[in-house]
């Protein structure tokens, strides 16, 4: 944080506008807020993979359960009960569906925890303002954007 300036914005709508502008122009910045600010930088490639991983885990659980029931009913422990077949897909489907849902849920949860792990070394300020930390190289662009859109800001001391 040594070569970054700290700016304080009071309005959350102005903060969202600034975040989207800085992100669109590829300007390096960081921010602290007590309110969620949604912008395109938070939708990372890895977070777009959560549905794909969940689908893959569900398919793995479904196929694995069908395969396990087939193996258990025909090879490991074939029981002849009233001349019924050793394996029936109709009886295997409910279990396979349950295991598929379980695998997808667990995989999504674990992937979510891995993606959302953040390194927050800064202390959180207890105010309603949004604090931006902007590199020295982009200060002029930030000031021009705030002046153009009539956004009020204050320069503040960064915390380490």
N, C-alpha and C positions, 0 to 999 in steps of 0.2 A: 504493500500500500504506500510505499515511499513516494513514488512519482505519480500519484493520482490526486485529483482534486475532489473534494466532497461538496455536493450541492444538496440542499434541502428543498423539497417541493411539498407544498401543503395540500394541494388538490389531487385526489386520486385519479381523476379523469385526465388531468394534465400529465400525471406520471405515466399513465398508460400510453398517451400520445407520444411522450418522449421515449419510452421503452421501444415502441414500435418503430419510431424514426431511427433510433440508434441501431437497432437490430437490422433494419432494412438496409442501412448504409454500411453495415459491417464494422461499426465502431466498437472498440473494446470498452466494455463497461461492466460494472457490477452494481447491485442495488440491495437495499434493505427496506423491508416494508412489513407492517403488521397486517396488511391486507393482500390478498392474492392479486397478482398482476399477470394476466394471461397474454402471452405473445408467442411468436413462432419459434423463438430460440428454445423454449421449454419442450417443444414437441420434437424430440431428438429422434434419430434413426433407431436407437435401441428401444425407445418407448413405442414406436410403431410396430415393433416386432412382438409385442405382448400377445396380440390375437393370433399371430402365426405360431408362436410357441405353444399357446394354449390349445390350438387346433392339433398341432403335432402331438402334444401330450395326450389329448383325448383320443386321437387315432391309435396311438401306441397302447393306451389303456384298453381300448375297445378290442383291438386285434389280439393283444396279449391275453385278455380275459377269455375270449372265444377259443384261442389256442390252448390255454390252460384247461378249460373245461373239456375240450375235445381230448386232450392228452389224458386227463384224469378219468374221463368216462370210458375211453376205449383201450388205453394201454395200461395205465397204472392200476386202476381198480374197476374193471368191467363187471358190473352187477347185472344179472338177468332178472329183472323184476317184472313179471307178468308179460313176458315177450315184448317189452318195450325196447326201442332202440337204445344203444349205449350212449349215443349223443343226439341231442335234439336242439336245433337252432332256436326253436321257440322258447325253450326253457332257459337257454343261455343268454338271450337278448336282454332281459331286465338286469341281470348281474353285470353284463358287459356295459350297459348304459350307465349304471351307477358307478362303476370303476372309471369309466371314461370321464364322467363329470368330476369325480374326485381327483383324477390326475390333472385335468385342465385347471381346476381351482388351485391345487397345490402349486403347479408350475407357474400360474399367473401370479400368485402371491409371492413366491420366491423371487421371480424375475422382477416384480414390483419393488421388493425390498432391495434388491441389488442395484436397480436403476436409481431409486430415490435416495440412496445413501449419498449424503453431501458432506463436504468438509467445511464446517462452519467454525472458523477460528475467531470470528469477530463476536463481540458482545452485542446483544440486541438492545436498541434504544426503545424506551417505552414512551413513544409519542405517536401522533397520528400522521406525521410527515413521512415521506418516502425519501430515502437518502441514496444519491447516486455517487458512485466513484468512477471518475472518468480519467483516462490517460491524458497526459499533458499534450499529446499530439492532436487531440480532438476537441480541445477546449473551445477553439474559435467556432467550430461547427455547432457545438452545443449552444454557445451564446447566441449565434445567428438564428438558430432554430427557435430558441426561447423568445428572442426579440420579435421574430416574424409572427409567432403565434400568441404573443402577449402573455407569456407564462412567467409568473413571478417565482423567483427562487432566491435562496440565501446561500452564501458560501459558509460552510461549517468546518469544524475541525474533524479530520478523520480519526477514528479510533482503531487501535491496533489489536 
